[in-house]
Amino acid sequence: MQVVIIVQDFLFFILNAYLKEAAKEMEKGNIQQMDLIHFLMNLFSLLSYPLIMAPLYKKMLKVSAKDFQNLIDERGEVILNLLFRIG
């Protein structure tokens, strides 16, 4: 039980530090202003949802495993452009 609490505290510390950094970037105008929880939820959903839905997407869009992996590889840049004001 003690290990679980230590891990939870560590994860909270890391998450808190990340959200503080995101808030600074919002103040600078590099990230659209929004509630930090929304920002985090957007980031997690953009990263995880396509992977969770992969079997359905492959069938529905008739995409091979290799082509789908290429799409996933491209998503990094797509996500950065959606969340961060780059360029």
VENLINHU-V720922 format. One record per residue. N is the residue number from 1. RES is the residue in one letter. OMEGA is omega in degrees with one decimal (999 if undefined). BURIAL is + if it has 16 or more other ideal C-beta (glycine too) atoms within 10 Angstrom, else -. Layout:
n->N res->RES omega->OMEGA burial->BURIAL
n->N res->RES omega->OMEGA burial->BURIAL
This chain:
n->1 res->M omega->180.0 burial->-
n->2 res->Q omega->179.7 burial->-
n->3 res->V omega->179.5 burial->-
n->4 res->V omega->-179.9 burial->-
n->5 res->I omega->178.6 burial->-
n->6 res->I omega->179.2 burial->-
n->7 res->V omega->178.7 burial->-
n->8 res->Q omega->178.6 burial->-
n->9 res->D omega->179.7 burial->-
n->10 res->F omega->179.4 burial->-
n->11 res->L omega->177.3 burial->-
n->12 res->F omega->179.2 burial->-
n->13 res->F omega->-179.7 burial->-
n->14 res->I omega->-179.4 burial->-
n->15 res->L omega->179.2 burial->-
n->16 res->N omega->178.7 burial->-
n->17 res->A omega->179.0 burial->-
n->18 res->Y omega->-179.3 burial->-
n->19 res->L omega->175.5 burial->-
n->20 res->K omega->178.9 burial->-
n->21 res->E omega->177.5 burial->-
n->22 res->A omega->179.0 burial->+
n->23 res->A omega->177.3 burial->-
n->24 res->K omega->179.9 burial->-
n->25 res->E omega->175.4 burial->+
n->26 res->M omega->178.6 burial->-
n->27 res->E omega->179.1 burial->-
n->28 res->K omega->-178.5 burial->-
n->29 res->G omega->179.9 burial->-
n->30 res->N omega->176.8 burial->-
n->31 res->I omega->177.9 burial->+
n->32 res->Q omega->178.3 burial->-
n->33 res->Q omega->175.4 burial->-
n->34 res->M omega->173.7 burial->-
n->35 res->D omega->-177.0 burial->-
n->36 res->L omega->177.9 burial->+
n->37 res->I omega->175.7 burial->-
n->38 res->H omega->178.8 burial->-
n->39 res->F omega->-179.0 burial->+
n->40 res->L omega->178.2 burial->-
n->41 res->M omega->177.1 burial->-
n->42 res->N omega->-179.5 burial->-
n->43 res->L omega->-178.4 burial->-
n->44 res->F omega->-178.1 burial->-
n->45 res->S omega->177.6 burial->-
n->46 res->L omega->179.8 burial->-
n->47 res->L omega->-170.7 burial->-
n->48 res->S omega->-172.7 burial->-
n->49 res->Y omega->179.4 burial->-
n->50 res->P omega->179.0 burial->-
n->51 res->L omega->178.8 burial->-
n->52 res->I omega->-176.7 burial->-
n->53 res->M omega->-174.5 burial->-
n->54 res->A omega->-178.5 burial->+
n->55 res->P omega->179.2 burial->-
n->56 res->L omega->179.5 burial->-
n->57 res->Y omega->-178.7 burial->+
n->58 res->K omega->179.9 burial->-
n->59 res->K omega->-174.9 burial->-
n->60 res->M omega->-177.0 burial->-
n->61 res->L omega->-178.9 burial->-
n->62 res->K omega->-178.3 burial->-
n->63 res->V omega->177.6 burial->-
n->64 res->S omega->178.6 burial->-
n->65 res->A omega->-179.8 burial->-
n->66 res->K omega->179.2 burial->-
n->67 res->D omega->178.1 burial->-
n->68 res->F omega->178.0 burial->+
n->69 res->Q omega->176.3 burial->-
n->70 res->N omega->176.5 burial->-
n->71 res->L omega->179.1 burial->-
n->72 res->I omega->178.5 burial->-
n->73 res->D omega->179.2 burial->-
n->74 res->E omega->-175.6 burial->-
n->75 res->R omega->179.4 burial->-
n->76 res->G omega->-179.9 burial->-
n->77 res->E omega->178.6 burial->-
n->78 res->V omega->-179.2 burial->-
n->79 res->I omega->177.9 burial->-
n->80 res->L omega->-179.7 burial->-
n->81 res->N omega->177.8 burial->-
n->82 res->L omega->-173.1 burial->-
n->83 res->L omega->-174.4 burial->+
n->84 res->F omega->177.8 burial->-
n->85 res->R omega->-176.1 burial->-
n->86 res->I omega->174.2 burial->-
n->87 res->G omega->999 burial->-
